[in-house]
Each structure stands twice: as structure tokens, then as C-alpha cells.
Amino acid sequence: MVDAWKQARKAVESRYKGLCDILEKRKVKDEVTKATVLKDIVVLSNQPCRLSYSSSGTANQTDTVSNIEQTIKLFIAPEIKIAPGSKLRITQNGVTTDYISSGVPALYETHQEISLELEKENA
């Protein structure tokens, strides 16, 4: 059974087309001001992954704008620890975008799935 899981994981990971950097807020002392500030620090980089997008069939229509809700999911190795609220910088298909992990991962033997939101600066 272990070989079957290894083969299944290999098949899932063969579809990974992106790379993920995981950033977490950490307290850092500014050498100039001597103040302690929160900064995004890379805790893991270049982790293979895949983004998946899906849109709901419904649109929120206003007088000037039509908004379609989009769901973004990250597929990544199951042993990677990503805390809710972590910033993820993902490069896929030559495009780099920052996201925020928006929930607890769904863990499987072969991978984990994490819902993402665009970071507010990119939305």
C-alpha cells in the first residue's frame, strides 16, 4: 500500500507547475531606529506547488460593476506547514502573485489543499 501512495503522490506532484515562497510575520529589530517591527520573513522558498482557479456561476451585479467570485486553491506537499494568515508568494506560468492563506488545510496522503485570497495590495 505504501508504494501505491508513493505512486499517487508522484502523479499529483507531476502536475505542479509553480513555486511557492512562504512568508510569516516576525518581530525584527530595526538597526537604525532600534524599534521592533513586524516584517515578512521567508521561512521556506521554492517549494513546488500548483494553483487552481474556479469561478462561481453567479455574479454580483451593481449599476457599474459585475463581480464574479473566484476560488483559488493551492496544492502542495502534505508535510509543508502553512499557518492560516501566512503570506504566500507563488510563481506559476511566469507570473508571480502574493496571496494570503485563508484557512486550515485539507490534508491528504498525497498533498494538501489550501484556500487562498489575493493579498489586499494585489486585489
N, C-alpha and C positions, 0 to 999 in steps of 0.2 A: 504493500500500500504506500510506503514511503516513496518508492520510485514513481508511482503514479502521481503523487503530489508534486514531486520534483519536475516531472514532465509537464504537468499542468501549469506550474509556476513559470517554467521556461517558455511555454506557449504564451502566457499572459504577458511576460516581460518582453517577448519578441515584438510586441506591438507598441512598446514605449518609444516615443519619438521626441521626447522633451528632456530637459534637465532642470532640476529644482534646487534652489538655494533656500534654506530655512533660516529665518532671522527671528531672534527673540529680543524683547526689550530687556536691557541690562543696565544697572547703575554703573556709570563711568564718571570718574573724577576728571573734570576739565583742568588741564595743567596751567592754563592761563588764568582763569577766574577762580580756580580752586573749588568751584561749585560741583556738586554731584548731580548729574543729569541722566535721564534715560535715553539710551541710544539703541538703534537696531544693530545687533551684533550677529554675524553669520555663525551659526552653530553647526551647520552641515552644508556642503556645497556639491554641485554637480551630481546630484542623485538622479538616476534615470527615472522617468515618470511619463505619464500621458494625461492630457486634458481631454475631457469630453464635454460637449455642449449640447443642451437640448432646450427647446423653447416650448412654453405652454401654448396651446392653441388660442388662448384668449388674449385680447389686447385691451388695455385701459385707454379709452379714448377721451380726450378733452377737446376743447374748442381749437386748440393749436397744435397738440402733440398726440401721437399714438404711441403708447409704450407697450412693448411685448416683453413679458417676463422670461428671463433666461436662467437656466440652471447650469452651474459649472461644477464638474466633479473632477477630482484629482485621483488618479490611480498610481499607487506607489508601493514599494516593498512593505510587507507587514511588520517588519522589525523596526522600521523608522518611527521614532517618537515625534509627533507633531501636536503640540498643545493647542487647544482652542484659542483663537486670537493671535496665533503666530502669523508673521508675515512670510509669504512665500513668493520668491522671485522665480518665475518659470519662463524658460525659453523653449518654444516649440514652433517649428516651421519658420525659423528665422526671426520670430517676434518675441520680445521679452516684455512681460507684464507682471505687475505686482498684485498679489491677491492677499486676502485675509482668510485664514482657516475659520470657518463659521460653525463648527460643531465637533461632536465626538465622532471619531472614525468608525466606519463599519469594517470590522476586521474579518478577513477570510484566511484560509491556509495559504493561498497563492498571492494575495495582495490586500490592500486596504483601500477604501473609497472615502474621500473626504469632500464635503461640500465646501465650496469656496465662494467668496464675494470679491468683486473688484475692490481694490483699495480705494478709498474715497477720493484721493488725488487723481485716480485714473478713471473714475466713474463719469 
